[in-house]
């Protein structure tokens, strides 16, 4: 296409999402904001591997200013079935580099391509963009605290010989709560695993980015965000541009959850869900069921089939054809029909959290779910399962104070009595009242951050200006 025609087009951004809806959703919200409020158009590059009907439907419903390209399928026959999620992601990303290059080269010919923005696992692909002289940034879909941890991990790796869970003292990240080794990111808990080697490699790759956009906001993480500013000479520029969470307008309600909520009193229902990837063991599912029953509180529980092997067994949208409700204790659904609703696999989470009857959220602490809860002003019970979720729980309970955390046994099990106690405390207790007040304050801060004069809006404008200036310089 002729250069003159390109200059009349909207500036264009290419986004790349790692497999998994938890990565795709916030990146799509970022793209939508840039398209709707900053005058860009966009293309999503997505992986064919582990693509689900949910993903296909989601991509088809994107804003008209956002198109998508499916990258070719990547064979994984040589990867052991026991490989961690991170190892699988690493393999898909690295082997896709030639296809990403072809896609970016094509977009550069047909659009005013001003930036390439992969998510937090895409740093291996930044050299591809550099080779094509395309500005390249990372969109970090987790917390400032997690980003600081990643940026400091190479140094920690060099100065520590033991497994991190055996650290005698908590790790002191600037601007953050002391972080016990047992609460570190799942991926780094076994330093002999390939996944650990890969995460180190990914983090070192962040230094080649021209900037890092973070899905958080200053009031949510005041200490960590300030620390990132103070360390600006040690890493690429950081832009806090969140919170990005789903609007929920396109969510369907197959099981009529909202109709049931309409019949419940205000702030009376505990929503229980472990995200798109989280699973409990059979024993923990049973304990949770009896604990909810013993609490005497109303609840809406999204149930998945249990897995005794992997807490993120559903990450790639893999589900057995079994009915998850068959794994609940005998008579549980019938006994609790007057005050509890149990649905299999999925519920319209944003709409549930926004409903006036919802008064609490028992969550795995995935960052997307956390921001959705904050955006709706709903206090939480933390139940971290994998990834950085233990770090998130620490910050939510002891940092911003919007959540309660149940006490676990040495083997990680939360017993039914403890479930009942923490549920009653959140819904009716004094600590629950404090958490509810604090999350309402954060809700207002989140709205303010995204307002025209808000900190996150202004940071996104700074990044957008960088992209626009890079195009002007190249014309």
C-alpha positions in Angstrom: 0.0 0.0 0.0 1.2 3.5 -0.8 2.6 5.6 2.0 0.1 8.4 1.3 -2.8 6.0 1.8 -1.3 4.7 5.1 -1.1 8.2 6.6 -4.8 8.7 6.2 -5.6 5.5 8.3 -6.0 5.4 12.0 -2.9 4.4 13.9 -2.9 0.6 14.4 -1.7 -1.6 17.3 -1.1 -5.3 17.1 -1.8 -7.2 20.3 -0.8 -10.7 21.1 -2.5 -12.8 23.8 -1.2 -15.9 25.4 -3.6 -18.9 25.5 -6.3 -18.6 28.2 -9.3 -16.3 28.6 -7.7 -14.8 31.6 -5.0 -13.3 29.4 -7.3 -12.4 26.5 -10.0 -10.5 28.4 -7.9 -7.6 29.9 -5.9 -7.2 26.7 -9.2 -6.9 24.8 -10.4 -4.3 27.2 -7.2 -2.3 26.7 -7.6 -2.5 23.0 -11.2 -1.4 23.2 -10.3 1.7 25.3 -7.6 2.7 22.8 -10.0 2.2 19.9 -13.0 4.0 21.6 -11.2 6.8 23.4 -7.8 7.4 21.8 -8.4 7.0 18.1 -6.6 3.8 17.3 -7.6 0.6 15.4 -6.2 -2.8 16.4 -5.6 -6.4 15.5 -5.5 -9.3 17.9 -3.0 -12.1 17.2 -4.2 -15.3 18.9 -2.9 -18.8 19.2 -4.9 -21.7 17.6 -3.6 -24.1 20.3 -6.2 -24.5 23.0 -8.6 -22.2 21.3 -12.1 -22.7 22.7 -15.6 -22.0 21.7 -15.6 -19.4 24.4 -12.6 -17.7 22.9 -14.1 -17.8 19.4 -17.4 -16.3 20.6 -15.5 -13.6 22.5 -13.3 -12.6 19.5 -16.4 -12.4 17.2 -18.0 -9.9 19.6 -15.1 -7.5 19.7 -15.5 -3.8 18.8 -15.7 -3.3 15.0 -12.4 -1.4 15.2 -10.6 -4.6 16.4 -9.9 -7.5 14.0 -8.2 -10.8 14.8 -5.7 -13.1 13.2 -5.4 -16.8 14.3 -1.8 -17.9 14.2 -1.0 -21.4 12.8 -1.3 -24.4 15.1 1.9 -25.3 16.9 2.7 -29.0 17.2 3.4 -30.0 20.8 3.8 -33.8 20.4 7.3 -33.7 21.9 6.1 -31.9 25.1 5.4 -34.4 28.0 1.8 -34.6 29.1 3.0 -33.8 32.7 4.5 -30.5 31.6 3.5 -27.4 33.6 1.2 -24.8 32.0 4.1 -22.4 31.8 6.3 -24.8 29.9 3.5 -25.3 27.3 3.0 -21.5 27.0 6.7 -21.0 26.5 6.9 -23.6 23.8 3.9 -22.1 21.9 5.2 -18.6 22.1 8.8 -19.4 21.0 7.7 -21.6 18.2 5.3 -19.0 16.9 7.9 -16.4 16.3 8.1 -16.9 12.4 4.3 -16.7 12.2 4.2 -13.6 14.3 6.9 -12.0 12.1 4.8 -12.8 9.0 1.7 -11.3 10.6 3.5 -8.1 11.7 5.2 -7.7 8.4 1.8 -8.0 6.6 0.1 -5.5 9.0 3.0 -3.1 8.5 2.3 -3.1 4.8 -1.5 -2.7 5.1 -2.0 -0.5 8.2 -0.3 2.4 10.1 1.2 0.0 12.5 2.5 2.0 15.5 3.1 -0.7 18.2 3.3 -4.4 19.0 1.9 -5.2 22.5 2.1 -8.8 23.7 1.0 -9.8 27.1 3.2 -10.7 30.0 4.4 -14.0 28.5 5.4 -12.5 25.1 8.8 -11.0 25.7 10.4 -13.7 23.5 8.6 -12.0 20.5 9.8 -8.5 21.2 13.0 -9.0 19.0 10.7 -9.8 16.1 9.1 -6.4 16.4 12.5 -4.7 16.8 13.7 -6.4 13.6 10.8 -4.8 11.8 11.3 -1.4 13.4 8.0 -1.6 15.3 7.7 -0.1 18.8 7.3 -2.9 21.2 5.7 -2.9 24.7 4.5 -5.4 27.2 1.0 -5.4 28.7 1.4 -6.9 32.2 -1.9 -8.3 33.2 -1.2 -8.7 36.9 -0.2 -6.5 39.8 2.6 -4.0 40.4 3.7 -6.2 43.2 4.1 -9.2 40.8 5.9 -7.0 38.3 8.4 -5.9 40.9 8.9 -9.5 41.9 9.6 -10.5 38.3 12.0 -7.6 37.8 13.9 -8.5 41.0 13.8 -12.3 40.4 17.1 -12.5 38.3 18.9 -10.9 41.2 17.3 -13.1 43.8 18.2 -16.1 41.6 21.9 -15.1 41.7 22.0 -14.6 45.5 19.9 -17.5 46.7 20.9 -21.2 46.7 17.9 -22.8 48.5 14.4 -23.4 47.2 12.5 -20.2 47.8 9.9 -21.9 50.1 12.8 -22.5 52.5 13.9 -18.9 52.7 14.5 -18.1 56.4 13.1 -14.6 56.1 10.5 -13.0 53.9 11.6 -11.4 50.7 11.6 -7.6 50.9 10.3 -6.0 47.7 10.4 -2.2 47.7 7.1 -0.7 48.4 5.4 -4.1 49.2 4.5 -6.2 52.2 7.2 -8.7 53.3 6.7 -11.7 51.0 7.2 -15.1 52.6 8.8 -17.7 50.3 5.7 -20.0 50.6 3.7 -17.2 48.9 5.9 -16.8 45.9 4.7 -17.4 42.4 3.9 -21.0 41.7 6.3 -21.2 38.8 9.4 -20.4 40.8 8.7 -23.0 43.6 10.8 -25.7 41.9 14.0 -24.2 40.7 14.9 -27.4 38.9 11.8 -27.4 36.7 11.9 -26.2 33.1 9.2 -23.7 33.9 11.5 -21.9 36.3 14.2 -21.5 33.7 11.6 -20.2 31.3 10.2 -17.6 33.7 13.7 -16.2 34.3 14.2 -16.0 30.6 10.9 -14.2 30.1 11.6 -11.7 32.8 15.1 -10.9 31.5 13.4 -10.2 28.1 11.4 -7.4 29.7 14.4 -5.2 29.5 14.1 -5.1 25.7 10.6 -3.6 25.9 10.2 0.1 25.2 7.6 0.3 28.0 5.4 -1.9 30.3 1.7 -1.2 30.7 0.3 -2.6 34.0 -3.4 -3.5 34.7 -3.5 -1.8 38.0 -3.9 1.7 39.5 -2.1 3.8 42.1 -4.7 3.7 44.9 -4.8 -0.1 44.7 -1.0 -0.4 45.1 0.4 2.9 46.3 3.7 1.5 47.7 4.4 -0.8 44.8 3.5 1.8 42.1 5.7 4.4 43.8 8.6 1.8 43.9 8.3 1.2 40.2 8.6 5.0 39.6 11.6 5.2 41.9 13.4 2.4 40.1 12.7 3.8 36.6 16.4 3.8 35.7 16.5 0.0 36.2 13.8 -1.0 33.8 11.7 0.3 30.9 9.1 3.0 31.6 6.0 1.7 33.5 2.5 2.9 32.8 -0.3 2.1 35.2 -3.3 2.0 32.9 -5.9 -0.1 34.8 -8.2 -1.3 36.0 -9.4 -3.1 32.9 -12.3 -5.5 33.6 -15.2 -6.8 31.6 -18.4 -4.7 31.2 -20.4 -7.9 31.4 -22.9 -6.7 28.8 -22.4 -9.7 26.6 -22.6 -12.3 29.3 -25.4 -14.9 29.0 -27.3 -16.3 32.0 -28.0 -19.9 31.0 -28.9 -21.0 34.5 -31.0 -17.9 35.4 -28.6 -16.8 38.2 -29.8 -13.3 38.0 -33.4 -14.3 38.4 -32.5 -16.1 41.5 -30.5 -13.2 42.8 -33.5 -10.9 42.3 -35.3 -12.9 45.0 -32.6 -12.4 47.6 -32.1 -9.6 50.1 -29.5 -6.9 49.5 -25.8 -7.9 50.2 -27.0 -11.3 51.4 -25.4 -13.7 48.9 -21.8 -15.0 48.8 -20.7 -15.6 45.2 -18.2 -18.6 45.1 -16.1 -19.0 41.9 -12.6 -20.0 41.1 -12.3 -18.5 37.7 -11.9 -20.0 34.3 -9.0 -22.2 35.3 -9.2 -23.1 39.0 -10.2 -26.5 40.3 -10.4 -28.0 43.8 -9.6 -31.5 45.0 -12.4 -33.9 45.8 -11.8 -33.5 49.5 -11.7 -29.8 49.4 -14.9 -29.6 47.3 -16.6 -31.7 50.1 -15.2 -29.5 52.9 -16.3 -26.3 51.1 -19.8 -27.7 50.5 -20.3 -28.6 54.2 -18.7 -25.3 55.3 -21.1 -23.2 53.1 -24.0 -25.2 54.5 -22.9 -24.8 58.1 -22.4 -21.0 57.6 -26.2 -20.5 57.3 -25.5 -17.8 54.6 -27.0 -17.5 51.2 -24.6 -18.5 48.4 -24.2 -18.8 44.6 -21.5 -21.4 43.8 -20.0 -22.1 40.4 -18.8 -25.7 40.6 -16.2 -27.4 38.4 -15.3 -31.1 38.3 -12.7 -31.7 41.0 -9.1 -32.6 40.3 -6.7 -34.2 42.8 -3.7 -33.6 40.5 -3.8 -30.0 39.3 -5.3 -26.8 40.8 -5.3 -25.2 37.3 -6.7 -28.3 35.5 -9.3 -26.1 33.7 -6.8 -23.5 32.5 -7.0 -24.4 28.8 -10.8 -24.8 29.0 -10.4 -28.5 29.4 -13.5 -30.1 31.1 -14.7 -33.7 31.4 -18.3 -34.4 30.1 -19.2 -35.2 33.7 -21.7 -33.0 35.5 -19.8 -31.2 38.3 -22.8 -31.3 40.6 -22.5 -35.1 40.8 -19.3 -34.6 42.9 -21.1 -32.7 45.7 -22.1 -34.4 48.9 -25.3 -36.5 48.7 -28.4 -34.3 49.2 -26.4 -31.1 49.3 -28.3 -29.3 46.5 -31.7 -30.3 47.8 -30.9 -29.4 51.5 -29.8 -25.9 50.5 -32.3 -25.2 47.8 -34.0 -22.5 49.9 -30.8 -20.3 50.3 -28.2 -21.7 47.9 -27.8 -21.9 44.1 -25.3 -24.2 42.5 -24.5 -24.0 38.8 -22.0 -26.0 36.7 -18.9 -24.5 35.1 -19.9 -20.9 34.5 -22.0 -17.9 35.6 -22.2 -14.3 34.3 -19.6 -13.2 36.9 -19.6 -9.4 36.2 -23.4 -9.3 36.3 -23.5 -11.4 39.5 -20.9 -9.1 41.2 -22.9 -6.1 40.1 -26.2 -7.4 41.5 -27.4 -5.7 44.7 -28.0 -9.1 46.4 -24.3 -10.0 46.1 -22.5 -9.1 49.3 -19.2 -11.1 49.1 -17.0 -13.0 46.7 -15.1 -16.2 47.6 -12.4 -16.1 44.9 -9.2 -17.7 43.8 -7.7 -14.2 43.6 -7.0 -14.2 39.9 -6.2 -10.6 39.1 -9.1 -10.2 36.6 -11.6 -11.5 39.1 -10.1 -9.3 41.8 -10.4 -6.1 39.7 -14.0 -7.1 38.8 -14.8 -7.4 42.5 -13.2 -4.0 43.2 -14.9 -2.4 40.3 -18.3 -3.5 41.8 -17.4 -2.7 45.4 -17.6 -6.3 46.6 -15.4 -7.6 49.5 -13.7 -10.9 49.2 -12.6 -14.1 50.8 -9.3 -15.2 49.3 -8.8 -18.8 48.2 -5.6 -18.7 46.1 -4.9 -21.7 43.9 -2.0 -21.1 41.5 0.2 -18.6 39.6 0.6 -15.3 41.6 -2.6 -15.7 43.5 -1.0 -16.2 47.0 0.8 -12.9 46.4 -2.5 -11.3 45.5 -4.2 -12.7 48.6 -1.4 -11.3 50.8 -1.9 -7.8 49.3 -5.7 -7.9 49.4 -5.9 -9.0 53.1 -2.9 -7.2 54.7 -2.3 -4.4 52.1 -5.6 -2.8 51.1 -7.7 -4.7 53.6 -10.6 -5.6 51.4 -10.6 -9.4 52.0 -10.5 -12.1 54.6 -8.4 -15.3 54.3 -9.3 -18.6 55.8 -6.7 -20.6 57.9 -5.4 -23.6 56.1 -4.1 -26.9 57.4 -0.5 -27.8 56.9 -1.5 -29.8 53.8 -3.3 -26.8 52.4 -6.8 -28.0 53.2 -9.4 -25.6 54.5 -11.7 -27.5 56.8 -15.5 -27.0 56.8 -15.5 -25.3 60.2 -13.0 -22.7 59.0 -15.1 -22.2 55.9 -18.2 -21.5 58.0 -16.4 -19.1 60.3 -14.8 -16.9 57.6 -18.0 -16.8 55.5 -20.0 -15.7 58.5 -17.4 -13.1 59.4 -17.3 -11.6 55.9 -21.1 -11.5 55.5 -22.1 -10.5 59.1 -19.0 -9.8 61.2 -17.1 -6.6 62.1 -14.1 -7.5 59.9 -16.5 -8.0 57.0 -17.9 -4.5 57.6 -14.4 -3.0 57.5 -13.6 -4.8 54.3 -16.8 -3.7 52.7 -16.1 -0.1 53.6 -12.6 -0.2 52.2 -13.6 -1.9 48.9 -16.2 0.8 48.4 -13.4 3.4 48.7 -11.3 1.5 46.2 -14.3 1.3 43.8 -14.5 5.1 43.8 -10.7 5.3 43.3 -10.9 2.9 40.3 -13.6 5.0 38.7 -11.5 8.1 39.3 -8.3 6.6 37.9 -10.0 6.0 34.5 -11.7 9.4 34.4 -10.4 12.0 31.9 -8.1 13.5 34.5 -7.4 10.3 36.3 -3.9 8.8 36.7 -4.5 5.7 34.6 -6.1 7.6 31.8 -3.2 10.0 31.7 -0.6 7.2 31.8 -2.4 5.5 28.8 -2.3 8.9 27.0 1.5 9.1 27.6 2.0 5.6 26.0 -0.4 6.5 23.1 1.6 9.7 22.5 4.8 7.7 22.4 3.3 5.4 19.7 2.0 8.4 17.7 5.3 10.2 17.8 7.2 7.1 16.6 5.0 7.1 13.5 5.6 10.8 12.8 9.3 10.3 13.1 9.2 7.4 10.6 7.1 9.3 8.0 
